Amino acid sequence: MLVGDAAGQAKPTSGGGIYTGAFAAKIAGKVAANAALEGDTSAKRLSEYDHLWRKGLGKELEIGMKIHDYMGKLEDRQLNDLIGSLNTPSILNTITEYGDMDHPSVLMRKLMFSGNSLRLMKAFGTFLGTLFEEPGRAQRI
């Protein structure tokens, strides 16, 4: 069982991984201990770890990767415009209250369903709509 960077659990937006690594390590420890106590350390038994960490972290890492990819494609002018569009008291208050570097989806949902959603949709284009699509579904362009 791999944990942390070796398991691809680093956060795409910051490169950090203390939270994700600790989260996954706790799961790995429980799965390994239970497997040892049961006398079944087969790959099939230990694969429970992969299922559980992905269930707990997968969506956040996927959203983080979409944010990373989106931000990486912006030109300097576009990035400046985007950051400038977020510089309103109500948006900054929402970011302050709900911003969590380990759970970006919470903030994104709050921003999407706030009174600023039209302003944000203009700033982000179709990006916000792609954040919560199910994996495998075609993304809008």
ZATIDREN-565752 format. One record per residue (C-alpha): residue number from 1; residue in three letters; chain; x, y, z. Coordinates in steps of 0.25 Angstrom, whole numbers, always signed. Layout:
! residues N
{resi NUM | resn ala | chain A | u X | v Y | w Z}
...
***
This chain:
! residues 141
{resi 1 | resn met | chain A | u +0 | v +0 | w +0}
{resi 2 | resn leu | chain A | u +5 | v +14 | w -4}
{resi 3 | resn val | chain A | u +2 | v +27 | w +3}
{resi 4 | resn gly | chain A | u +5 | v +41 | w +0}
{resi 5 | resn asp | chain A | u +13 | v +46 | w -12}
{resi 6 | resn ala | chain A | u +16 | v +32 | w -16}
{resi 7 | resn ala | chain A | u +1 | v +29 | w -17}
{resi 8 | resn gly | chain A | u -2 | v +41 | w -25}
{resi 9 | resn gln | chain A | u -9 | v +48 | w -13}
{resi 10 | resn ala | chain A | u -2 | v +61 | w -14}
{resi 11 | resn lys | chain A | u -11 | v +73 | w -15}
{resi 12 | resn pro | chain A | u -11 | v +78 | w -30}
{resi 13 | resn thr | chain A | u -14 | v +92 | w -26}
{resi 14 | resn ser | chain A | u -2 | v +94 | w -16}
{resi 15 | resn gly | chain A | u +7 | v +82 | w -17}
{resi 16 | resn gly | chain A | u +4 | v +79 | w -2}
{resi 17 | resn gly | chain A | u +0 | v +66 | w +4}
{resi 18 | resn ile | chain A | u +1 | v +66 | w +19}
{resi 19 | resn tyr | chain A | u -14 | v +65 | w +21}
{resi 20 | resn thr | chain A | u -16 | v +55 | w +9}
{resi 21 | resn gly | chain A | u -4 | v +47 | w +13}
{resi 22 | resn ala | chain A | u -9 | v +46 | w +28}
{resi 23 | resn phe | chain A | u -23 | v +43 | w +24}
{resi 24 | resn ala | chain A | u -19 | v +32 | w +15}
{resi 25 | resn ala | chain A | u -8 | v +27 | w +25}
{resi 26 | resn lys | chain A | u -19 | v +25 | w +35}
{resi 27 | resn ile | chain A | u -27 | v +17 | w +26}
{resi 28 | resn ala | chain A | u -15 | v +8 | w +21}
{resi 29 | resn gly | chain A | u -12 | v +6 | w +36}
{resi 30 | resn lys | chain A | u -26 | v +1 | w +39}
{resi 31 | resn val | chain A | u -27 | v -8 | w +27}
{resi 32 | resn ala | chain A | u -13 | v -14 | w +29}
{resi 33 | resn ala | chain A | u -16 | v -17 | w +44}
{resi 34 | resn asn | chain A | u -30 | v -23 | w +41}
{resi 35 | resn ala | chain A | u -24 | v -31 | w +29}
{resi 36 | resn ala | chain A | u -12 | v -36 | w +39}
{resi 37 | resn leu | chain A | u -22 | v -40 | w +50}
{resi 38 | resn glu | chain A | u -31 | v -47 | w +40}
{resi 39 | resn gly | chain A | u -19 | v -55 | w +34}
{resi 40 | resn asp | chain A | u -22 | v -50 | w +20}
{resi 41 | resn thr | chain A | u -12 | v -40 | w +14}
{resi 42 | resn ser | chain A | u -15 | v -44 | w +0}
{resi 43 | resn ala | chain A | u -15 | v -33 | w -11}
{resi 44 | resn lys | chain A | u -30 | v -34 | w -11}
{resi 45 | resn arg | chain A | u -32 | v -32 | w +4}
{resi 46 | resn leu | chain A | u -22 | v -20 | w +4}
{resi 47 | resn ser | chain A | u -29 | v -14 | w -8}
{resi 48 | resn glu | chain A | u -40 | v -9 | w +2}
{resi 49 | resn tyr | chain A | u -29 | v +2 | w +5}
{resi 50 | resn asp | chain A | u -30 | v +8 | w -10}
{resi 51 | resn his | chain A | u -45 | v +8 | w -10}
{resi 52 | resn leu | chain A | u -46 | v +15 | w +4}
{resi 53 | resn trp | chain A | u -35 | v +26 | w +1}
{resi 54 | resn arg | chain A | u -41 | v +29 | w -13}
{resi 55 | resn lys | chain A | u -55 | v +30 | w -6}
{resi 56 | resn gly | chain A | u -50 | v +39 | w +4}
{resi 57 | resn leu | chain A | u -41 | v +48 | w -4}
{resi 58 | resn gly | chain A | u -43 | v +45 | w -19}
{resi 59 | resn lys | chain A | u -54 | v +56 | w -22}
{resi 60 | resn glu | chain A | u -45 | v +67 | w -15}
{resi 61 | resn leu | chain A | u -33 | v +63 | w -23}
{resi 62 | resn glu | chain A | u -41 | v +62 | w -36}
{resi 63 | resn ile | chain A | u -46 | v +76 | w -33}
{resi 64 | resn gly | chain A | u -32 | v +81 | w -30}
{resi 65 | resn met | chain A | u -27 | v +75 | w -43}
{resi 66 | resn lys | chain A | u -38 | v +83 | w -51}
{resi 67 | resn ile | chain A | u -34 | v +96 | w -44}
{resi 68 | resn his | chain A | u -19 | v +93 | w -46}
{resi 69 | resn asp | chain A | u -22 | v +90 | w -61}
{resi 70 | resn tyr | chain A | u -31 | v +102 | w -63}
{resi 71 | resn met | chain A | u -21 | v +112 | w -56}
{resi 72 | resn gly | chain A | u -9 | v +107 | w -63}
{resi 73 | resn lys | chain A | u -16 | v +110 | w -77}
{resi 74 | resn leu | chain A | u -19 | v +125 | w -73}
{resi 75 | resn glu | chain A | u -10 | v +136 | w -79}
{resi 76 | resn asp | chain A | u -5 | v +146 | w -69}
{resi 77 | resn arg | chain A | u -16 | v +156 | w -73}
{resi 78 | resn gln | chain A | u -27 | v +146 | w -71}
{resi 79 | resn leu | chain A | u -22 | v +142 | w -58}
{resi 80 | resn asn | chain A | u -21 | v +156 | w -54}
{resi 81 | resn asp | chain A | u -35 | v +158 | w -59}
{resi 82 | resn leu | chain A | u -40 | v +146 | w -51}
{resi 83 | resn ile | chain A | u -34 | v +150 | w -38}
{resi 84 | resn gly | chain A | u -39 | v +164 | w -40}
{resi 85 | resn ser | chain A | u -53 | v +159 | w -42}
{resi 86 | resn leu | chain A | u -52 | v +152 | w -28}
{resi 87 | resn asn | chain A | u -48 | v +165 | w -21}
{resi 88 | resn thr | chain A | u -62 | v +168 | w -16}
{resi 89 | resn pro | chain A | u -66 | v +169 | w -1}
{resi 90 | resn ser | chain A | u -76 | v +158 | w -2}
{resi 91 | resn ile | chain A | u -67 | v +148 | w -10}
{resi 92 | resn leu | chain A | u -56 | v +151 | w +0}
{resi 93 | resn asn | chain A | u -65 | v +149 | w +12}
{resi 94 | resn thr | chain A | u -69 | v +135 | w +6}
{resi 95 | resn ile | chain A | u -54 | v +132 | w +3}
{resi 96 | resn thr | chain A | u -51 | v +135 | w +17}
{resi 97 | resn glu | chain A | u -62 | v +127 | w +23}
{resi 98 | resn tyr | chain A | u -62 | v +115 | w +15}
{resi 99 | resn gly | chain A | u -48 | v +115 | w +8}
{resi 100 | resn asp | chain A | u -41 | v +102 | w +12}
{resi 101 | resn met | chain A | u -29 | v +97 | w +5}
{resi 102 | resn asp | chain A | u -32 | v +83 | w +8}
{resi 103 | resn his | chain A | u -46 | v +83 | w +3}
{resi 104 | resn pro | chain A | u -47 | v +93 | w -9}
{resi 105 | resn ser | chain A | u -60 | v +87 | w -13}
{resi 106 | resn val | chain A | u -67 | v +93 | w -1}
{resi 107 | resn leu | chain A | u -63 | v +108 | w -5}
{resi 108 | resn met | chain A | u -66 | v +105 | w -20}
{resi 109 | resn arg | chain A | u -80 | v +101 | w -16}
{resi 110 | resn lys | chain A | u -82 | v +113 | w -7}
{resi 111 | resn leu | chain A | u -77 | v +122 | w -18}
{resi 112 | resn met | chain A | u -86 | v +116 | w -29}
{resi 113 | resn phe | chain A | u -99 | v +117 | w -20}
{resi 114 | resn ser | chain A | u -96 | v +131 | w -15}
{resi 115 | resn gly | chain A | u -102 | v +144 | w -20}
{resi 116 | resn asn | chain A | u -89 | v +145 | w -28}
{resi 117 | resn ser | chain A | u -91 | v +133 | w -37}
{resi 118 | resn leu | chain A | u -94 | v +141 | w -49}
{resi 119 | resn arg | chain A | u -81 | v +149 | w -47}
{resi 120 | resn leu | chain A | u -73 | v +137 | w -45}
{resi 121 | resn met | chain A | u -79 | v +129 | w -57}
{resi 122 | resn lys | chain A | u -74 | v +141 | w -65}
{resi 123 | resn ala | chain A | u -61 | v +141 | w -59}
{resi 124 | resn phe | chain A | u -59 | v +126 | w -60}
{resi 125 | resn gly | chain A | u -66 | v +123 | w -73}
{resi 126 | resn thr | chain A | u -71 | v +109 | w -73}
{resi 127 | resn phe | chain A | u -60 | v +104 | w -63}
{resi 128 | resn leu | chain A | u -70 | v +104 | w -51}
{resi 129 | resn gly | chain A | u -80 | v +95 | w -59}
{resi 130 | resn thr | chain A | u -69 | v +85 | w -61}
{resi 131 | resn leu | chain A | u -65 | v +84 | w -46}
{resi 132 | resn phe | chain A | u -76 | v +75 | w -42}
{resi 133 | resn glu | chain A | u -78 | v +66 | w -54}
{resi 134 | resn glu | chain A | u -78 | v +51 | w -52}
{resi 135 | resn pro | chain A | u -65 | v +45 | w -57}
{resi 136 | resn gly | chain A | u -66 | v +40 | w -71}
{resi 137 | resn arg | chain A | u -76 | v +50 | w -75}
{resi 138 | resn ala | chain A | u -73 | v +59 | w -86}
{resi 139 | resn gln | chain A | u -68 | v +73 | w -82}
{resi 140 | resn arg | chain A | u -75 | v +85 | w -88}
{resi 141 | resn ile | chain A | u -66 | v +94 | w -96}
***
